[in-house]
């Protein structure tokens, strides 16, 4: 009998980066501090959502460039950038610059297709009818080619600047970034494209029920499909996302708020939603012991060693800190994750050594750990 016990080696979190409409600085600063706090707890990765027209981060590359100056070890991810609104060359420049500034810690995730709010934004982004533009996987393929850093023109082509004469290509160029690209796959077509094109796979708490009404059956088959197509010479990574909200160190009022949050989202998990048959994974909200049992019973987690916490929207920084603390202290060890001097990913690549602080002492000293901070 095969062993289906999860063994998590890489633990990350994904945050929405929310802020008040009349005070965006305070919310963005809180998110930067959350990245610092996650690094101090020993998380391997901190990821940000990119959202347009919302109280969130409109440019993940800009935000992560800032986060790279506030952290030293943690991997910095985007989940995900809707490629439809982006110039494949200009985005490649921004991502490459952020990667160099972070000393090679960027993990860039993408999605294709018609992006959110296209009816409102299309005319502001594109010259002409946005419906005539290629918003599909081909746009990501162009970005990948730009990141490869091949020289433009022929062997004799040069450009002249006030400082020098050089052959033209994407600058700055870090050849390692090409192996740290991800695709957010929720359908058979999307995971096939990711596998065939050698991107790593992000799969979270939403998939499309093309062949089944069951979430875990569908997600497991997507991972199998992906791994069957990816080049064996490139052991691509698969990261699974789950909404995990332990409330062990939260106060009574916060626990009740967490319970209400979970209950408000429960109905959507009971059946496929809408014409595309969207399937939602249940949120894992409750005491750590209960969450551990549910994660151990999750067959999808047995297929990967990378787990990403998907933090809820519109929570407070103190809530996020408490959730991260309880996860590291109470849940991660039960899933086999060990704190070590380096993090070995599925690629076999070992990250730089890090200093791990004791989670209990860190949480005690962290602003608002386990309680709600006024104004946060």
C-alpha positions, 0 to 999 in steps of 0.5 A: 500500500502506498504511503499517503501521509503528507510530507511538507518540505516547503511552506509558503503563504499567499496574502491579498494585500488589502488596504483601506480606500482612504489609507492605502499606505497603512495596508501596504505597509502592514503587508510588507511587515507580514512578509518580514514576520513570515520570514522570521517564523521560518516560512519558505515563501511569501506570495502576493495576489495581483488585483486591478481596480480593487483594494489590493496590489496592482503591480506585484513586481513593484510590491515585491521589489519593495519586499525584497529590500525588507527581507533577506531569505524568503522566496517572493511570489506572485499568484497570479499576474493576469497576463492579458493586461501586461506587455510581455517585454515590459513585464519581463523587464520589471520582473527581472529587475525585481529578481535581481534586487532580491538576489534571485528570490522571485517566483513569478506566477501567471494566468491567461485568458480574458482578465477580470474587469476587461469591459472596464479596463480593456479600453484603458490598456489597449489601443483599439478593441481589446477583444482583437488582442491575443490574451491567451497562453501565447502572451506568456510564451512571449514573456518567457522568450524575453526572459531568456535574454537572447540578443536582439537583431543579428550578431552585428547589431549594437545600441549606443548609449551615453555610457557604452556600446553593447548588444541589445537584450533584456536588462537586467538579465538573470538566467535563473528566473526562467526556472522560477516561473509558475502557472495557476492551473485550474483546468485540464487545458491550463495544466497541459499547457504549463506542463508542455511549456515547462512552467511550475504549477500552482493549484489552489482551492478552485478548480473546474469540474470538467469530469467530476463533481469532487474537488480532490478527485479533480485536483489530483487528476490535474496534477497527474495530467501535468506531471505526465507532460512536463519534461522529466529532465526538468523536475518541475514543482507543484504547489498546492494552496489551501485556506487554513485558519487555525484559531488556537491562540486567537481570542474568543471574539476572533474565533467567532469571527473566523467561524462566521467567515467559514460558514459564509463560504460553506455553501459554495463547496457543496456543488459545482458553481456556474456554467464552468462548474467551478469547484471550491475546496472547503476552508480549514477553520478551527483548532490546529488538531482538527486541521491537521487531521483534515490535511492528513486525509487530503489525498492531494497533499500526498502528491506534493511537498509544497503547501501554500496558505491562502490567507482570507481577504479583508482580515487584519494584520494581527489576524494574519500574524496569528494564523501564520504563527499557529500554522508554523508552531502547531500544524507544520511539524505534524505534516513532516516539515522540519526547520533546517539550515536550507530548504530543499525544493522538489527541484533539488535546489537548496536555498541559502541558509537562514536563521530561524527564530523560535516561533513562540518568542517571535509571536509574543513580541510581534505586534498584535499576535493573537489579537486584533489591533485597532487600526490594523 
